[in-house]
Amino acid sequence: MNFIYIDGPRDTLLALRDIADMVLRLKGAQTLPDGNLRVSAYATDDAITEIQNRGASVTVIFNNDELKARTDELFPPGVG
């Protein structure tokens, strides 16, 4: 999974809800200066491709490896 920002028009973002392998966070959407919205999501590489194919812009904040490293740092494997 990647942690991403998705930018696009409201209707485009709402239409992304059916993409498999993505957890879309519509709460806390930010309105950008150009009128588009920015939301965050957790998404696989395939889901990112689908998001882009539907006309939204994607910015990867943490890729798969970075997100795993951060998760392992917070919750070390084998502890607990």
C-alpha distances in whole Angstrom, upper triangle without the diagonal:
4,7,9,13,15,18,21,24,24,24,22,19,21,20,17,17,17,14,12,8,8,10,12,14,18,20,20,20,22,25,25,28,28,28,25,22,19,16,13,10,6,5,5,7,10,10,10,13,14,14,16,18,19,21,18,17,14,14,10,11,9,7,5,9,10,7,8,12,12,11,14,16,16,16,18,17,21,22,23
4,6,10,12,16,18,22,22,23,20,18,20,20,16,17,18,14,14,11,9,10,12,13,17,18,19,18,20,22,22,25,25,25,22,19,16,14,10,8,5,5,6,7,11,10,9,12,14,13,14,17,18,19,16,14,11,10,7,8,6,5,5,8,8,7,9,12,12,12,15,16,17,17,19,19,23,24,25
4,7,10,14,17,20,20,22,19,16,18,19,16,16,18,15,15,12,10,10,10,11,14,15,15,15,16,19,19,22,23,23,19,17,13,11,7,6,5,7,9,11,13,12,10,14,15,13,15,18,19,19,15,14,10,9,6,6,5,6,8,11,9,7,10,13,11,12,15,16,16,17,19,20,24,24,25
4,6,10,13,16,17,19,16,13,16,17,14,15,17,14,15,13,10,10,10,10,13,15,14,13,14,16,16,19,19,19,16,14,10,8,6,5,6,7,10,11,13,11,9,12,13,11,12,16,16,15,12,10,7,6,4,5,7,8,11,13,12,11,14,16,15,15,19,20,19,21,23,24,28,28,29
4,7,10,13,14,16,14,11,14,16,13,14,17,15,17,15,12,12,10,10,11,13,12,10,10,13,12,16,16,16,12,10,6,6,4,6,9,10,13,13,15,13,10,13,14,11,12,15,15,14,10,8,6,5,7,7,10,12,14,17,15,14,18,19,18,19,22,22,22,24,26,27,31,31,32
4,7,10,11,13,10,8,11,12,10,12,15,13,16,15,12,12,9,10,10,13,12,10,10,12,11,15,14,14,10,8,5,5,6,7,10,10,13,14,15,12,9,12,12,8,9,12,11,10,6,6,5,7,9,10,13,14,17,20,18,17,20,22,21,22,25,26,25,27,29,30,34,34,34
4,7,9,11,9,8,11,13,11,14,17,16,18,18,15,15,12,12,11,14,13,10,9,9,8,11,10,10,6,6,4,7,9,11,14,14,17,17,17,15,12,14,14,10,10,13,12,9,6,5,7,8,12,13,16,17,20,23,21,20,24,26,24,25,29,29,28,30,33,34,37,37,38
4,6,8,6,6,10,11,11,13,16,16,19,19,16,17,13,14,12,15,15,11,11,10,9,12,10,9,5,6,7,9,12,13,16,16,19,19,19,16,14,15,14,10,10,12,10,8,5,6,9,12,15,17,20,21,23,26,25,24,27,29,28,28,32,32,32,33,36,37,40,40,41
4,6,5,6,9,10,11,14,16,17,20,21,18,18,15,15,13,15,15,11,11,10,10,12,10,8,5,6,9,11,14,16,19,19,22,22,21,18,17,18,16,13,13,14,11,9,8,10,13,15,19,20,23,24,26,29,28,27,30,32,31,31,35,35,34,36,39,40,43,43,43
4,5,5,6,9,10,12,15,16,19,21,18,17,13,13,10,12,13,10,11,10,11,14,12,9,7,6,9,10,13,15,18,19,22,22,22,18,18,19,17,14,15,16,13,12,10,13,15,17,20,21,24,25,27,30,29,27,30,32,31,31,34,35,34,35,38,39,42,42,42
4,5,5,6,9,11,13,15,18,20,17,17,14,15,12,15,16,13,14,13,15,17,15,12,10,10,12,13,16,16,19,19,22,22,21,18,18,18,16,13,14,15,11,11,10,14,16,19,21,23,26,26,28,31,30,29,31,34,32,32,36,37,36,37,40,40,43,43,43
4,6,5,7,10,12,12,16,18,15,16,13,14,12,15,17,13,15,14,15,17,15,13,10,10,11,12,14,14,17,16,19,19,18,15,14,15,12,9,11,11,7,7,7,10,13,16,18,21,23,23,25,28,28,26,29,32,30,30,34,35,34,35,38,38,41,41,42
4,5,5,8,11,11,14,16,13,12,9,10,8,12,13,10,12,12,14,17,15,13,10,8,9,8,11,11,14,14,17,18,17,13,13,14,12,9,11,12,9,9,7,10,11,14,16,18,20,21,22,26,25,23,26,29,27,27,30,32,30,32,34,35,38,38,38
4,5,6,9,11,14,16,13,13,9,11,8,12,14,11,14,14,16,19,18,15,12,11,12,10,13,13,15,15,18,20,18,15,15,17,14,11,14,15,11,12,11,14,15,18,19,21,23,23,24,28,27,25,28,30,29,28,32,33,32,32,35,36,39,39,38
4,6,7,9,12,15,13,13,11,13,11,15,17,15,17,17,19,22,20,17,14,13,14,13,15,14,16,15,17,18,17,13,14,15,11,10,12,12,9,11,10,14,15,18,20,22,24,24,24,28,28,26,28,31,30,29,33,34,33,34,36,36,39,40,39
4,6,6,9,11,9,10,8,11,10,14,16,14,17,17,19,22,20,18,15,13,13,11,12,11,13,11,14,15,13,10,11,12,9,7,10,11,8,10,9,12,12,16,17,19,20,20,21,24,24,22,24,27,26,26,29,31,30,30,33,33,36,36,36
4,6,8,10,8,8,7,10,9,13,16,14,17,19,20,24,23,20,17,15,14,12,12,11,12,12,14,16,15,11,13,14,11,10,14,14,12,14,13,15,15,18,18,20,21,21,21,25,25,22,24,27,26,25,28,30,29,29,32,32,34,35,34
4,6,9,9,10,10,13,13,17,19,18,21,22,24,27,26,23,20,18,18,15,15,13,14,12,14,16,13,10,13,14,11,10,14,14,12,15,14,17,17,20,20,22,22,22,21,25,26,23,25,28,28,26,29,31,30,30,32,32,34,35,35
4,7,6,9,9,13,14,17,20,18,21,22,23,27,25,24,20,18,17,15,14,11,11,9,10,12,10,7,9,10,8,8,12,12,10,13,13,15,14,17,17,19,20,18,18,22,23,20,22,25,25,24,27,29,28,28,30,30,32,33,33
4,6,8,10,14,16,19,21,20,23,25,26,30,28,27,23,21,20,17,15,12,11,9,9,11,9,7,10,12,9,11,14,14,14,17,16,18,16,19,18,20,19,18,17,20,22,19,20,24,24,22,25,27,27,26,28,27,30,31,31
4,7,10,13,16,19,21,20,23,25,26,29,29,27,24,21,19,16,14,10,8,6,6,9,8,6,9,11,10,11,14,15,15,18,17,17,15,17,15,17,16,15,13,17,18,16,16,20,20,18,21,24,23,22,24,23,26,27,28
4,6,10,12,15,17,16,19,21,22,26,25,24,20,18,16,12,10,7,6,4,7,10,9,6,8,11,10,10,13,15,14,16,14,15,13,14,13,15,14,14,13,17,17,15,16,20,19,18,21,23,22,22,24,24,27,28,28
4,7,10,12,14,14,17,20,21,25,25,23,20,17,14,11,9,5,5,6,10,13,13,10,11,15,13,12,16,17,16,18,15,16,14,15,14,15,15,15,14,18,18,14,16,19,18,17,20,22,20,20,23,23,26,26,26
4,6,9,11,11,14,16,18,22,21,20,16,13,11,8,6,4,7,8,12,14,14,11,11,15,13,11,14,16,15,16,13,14,12,14,14,14,15,16,16,20,19,16,19,21,20,19,22,24,22,23,26,26,29,29,29
4,6,8,8,11,14,16,20,20,19,16,12,10,6,5,6,8,11,15,17,18,14,14,18,17,14,17,19,17,18,15,15,14,15,15,14,16,17,18,21,20,17,19,22,20,19,23,23,22,23,26,27,30,29,29
4,6,6,9,12,14,18,18,16,13,10,9,6,7,8,12,14,17,20,20,16,16,19,17,14,17,19,17,17,14,15,15,16,17,17,19,20,21,24,23,20,23,25,23,22,26,27,25,26,29,30,33,33,32
4,6,9,12,15,19,19,17,15,11,10,8,9,11,14,16,20,23,23,20,19,23,21,18,21,23,21,20,17,18,17,18,19,18,20,22,23,26,24,21,24,26,23,22,26,27,24,26,29,31,33,32,31
4,6,10,13,16,17,15,14,10,9,7,9,11,15,17,21,23,24,21,20,23,22,19,21,24,22,21,18,18,17,17,18,17,19,21,23,25,23,21,24,25,22,22,26,26,24,26,29,31,34,32,32
4,7,9,13,14,12,10,6,6,5,8,11,15,17,20,22,23,19,18,21,20,17,18,21,19,18,14,14,14,15,16,16,19,21,23,26,23,21,25,26,24,24,28,28,26,28,31,33,36,35,35
4,6,10,11,10,8,6,5,7,10,13,17,19,22,23,25,21,20,22,22,18,19,22,20,18,15,14,14,14,17,16,19,22,24,26,24,22,26,27,25,25,29,29,27,29,33,34,38,37,37
4,7,8,6,6,5,6,9,13,16,20,21,25,25,26,23,21,23,23,19,19,22,20,17,14,14,15,16,19,18,22,24,27,29,27,26,29,30,28,29,32,32,31,33,36,38,41,40,40
4,5,5,5,6,7,10,13,17,20,22,25,25,26,23,20,22,22,18,18,21,19,16,14,13,14,14,17,17,21,23,26,29,26,25,29,30,28,29,33,32,31,34,37,38,42,41,41
4,5,7,9,11,14,17,21,24,25,28,28,29,26,23,25,25,21,21,23,21,18,16,15,17,17,20,20,24,26,29,31,29,29,32,33,31,32,36,35,35,37,40,42,45,44,45
4,6,9,11,15,18,21,24,25,27,27,27,25,22,23,23,19,18,21,19,16,14,13,16,16,20,21,25,26,29,32,30,29,33,34,32,34,37,37,36,39,41,43,46,46,46
4,7,10,13,17,20,23,24,27,27,27,24,22,23,23,19,19,21,18,15,13,14,16,17,21,22,25,27,30,32,30,29,33,34,32,33,37,37,36,38,41,43,46,45,46
4,7,10,14,16,20,20,23,23,23,20,18,20,19,15,15,17,15,12,10,10,13,14,18,19,22,24,26,29,27,26,30,31,30,30,34,34,33,35,38,39,43,42,43
4,7,10,13,17,18,21,21,22,19,17,19,18,14,15,17,15,13,10,10,12,13,16,17,20,22,24,27,25,24,27,29,27,27,31,31,30,32,35,36,40,39,39
4,7,10,14,15,18,19,20,17,15,17,17,13,14,17,15,13,10,9,10,10,13,13,16,18,21,23,21,20,24,25,23,24,27,28,27,29,31,33,36,36,36
4,7,11,12,16,17,18,15,13,16,16,12,14,17,15,14,11,11,10,11,12,12,15,17,19,21,20,18,21,23,21,21,25,25,24,26,29,30,33,33,33
4,7,10,13,15,16,13,12,15,15,12,14,17,16,16,12,12,10,9,10,9,11,13,15,18,16,14,17,19,17,17,21,22,20,22,25,26,29,29,29
4,6,10,12,13,10,10,14,13,11,13,16,15,16,13,12,10,10,10,10,11,12,13,16,15,12,15,18,16,16,19,21,20,21,23,24,27,27,28
4,7,10,12,9,9,13,13,12,14,17,17,18,15,14,11,11,10,10,10,10,10,13,13,10,12,15,14,13,17,18,17,18,20,21,24,24,25
4,7,8,6,6,10,10,9,12,14,15,16,14,13,10,11,10,11,11,10,9,13,13,11,13,16,16,15,18,20,20,20,22,22,25,26,27
4,5,5,6,9,10,11,13,14,15,17,15,15,12,13,11,13,12,9,8,12,13,12,13,16,17,16,18,21,21,21,22,22,25,26,27
4,5,5,6,9,10,11,12,15,16,15,14,11,12,10,13,12,9,9,12,14,13,14,17,18,18,20,23,23,24,25,24,27,29,30
4,5,5,6,9,10,11,13,15,14,14,12,14,13,16,16,13,12,16,18,17,18,21,22,21,23,26,26,26,27,26,30,31,32
4,5,5,6,9,10,11,13,12,12,11,13,12,15,15,13,13,17,18,16,18,21,21,21,23,26,25,26,27,27,30,31,32
4,5,5,6,9,10,11,10,9,7,9,9,12,13,11,12,16,16,15,18,20,20,21,23,25,25,26,28,27,31,32,33
4,5,5,6,9,10,10,10,9,12,12,16,16,14,15,18,19,19,20,23,24,24,26,28,29,29,31,30,34,35,36
4,5,5,6,9,9,11,10,14,14,18,18,16,17,21,22,20,22,25,26,25,28,30,30,30,32,32,35,36,37
4,5,5,7,6,8,8,11,12,15,17,16,17,20,21,20,22,25,24,24,27,29,29,30,32,32,35,36,36
4,5,5,5,6,7,10,12,16,17,16,18,21,21,21,23,26,26,26,29,31,31,32,33,33,37,38,39
4,5,7,9,11,14,16,19,21,19,20,24,24,24,26,29,29,29,32,34,34,34,36,36,39,40,41
4,6,9,11,15,17,20,22,21,22,26,26,25,27,30,30,30,33,34,34,35,37,37,40,41,41
4,7,10,13,16,19,21,21,23,26,26,25,28,30,30,30,33,35,34,36,38,38,41,42,43
4,7,10,13,16,18,18,20,23,23,22,25,27,26,27,30,31,31,32,35,35,39,39,40
4,7,10,13,16,16,18,21,20,20,23,25,24,25,28,29,29,31,33,34,37,38,39
4,6,9,12,12,15,18,17,16,19,21,21,22,25,26,26,27,29,30,34,34,35
4,6,9,10,13,16,14,14,18,19,18,20,23,23,23,25,27,28,32,32,34
4,6,6,10,12,11,11,14,15,15,16,19,20,20,22,24,25,28,29,30
4,7,10,11,9,9,13,13,12,14,17,17,18,20,22,23,27,27,28
4,7,8,5,5,9,10,9,11,14,14,15,17,18,20,23,24,25
4,6,5,6,8,10,11,12,14,15,17,18,19,19,23,24,26
4,6,5,6,9,10,11,12,14,16,16,17,17,20,22,23
4,5,5,6,9,10,10,12,14,15,15,15,19,20,22
4,5,5,6,9,10,11,13,14,14,16,19,20,22
4,5,5,6,9,10,11,12,13,14,18,18,20
4,5,5,6,8,10,10,10,11,15,16,18
4,5,5,6,9,10,9,11,15,15,18
4,5,5,6,9,10,12,15,15,17
4,5,5,6,8,9,13,13,14
4,5,5,5,6,10,10,13
4,6,6,9,12,11,13
4,6,10,12,10,12
4,6,9,7,9
4,6,6,9
4,6,8
4,7
4
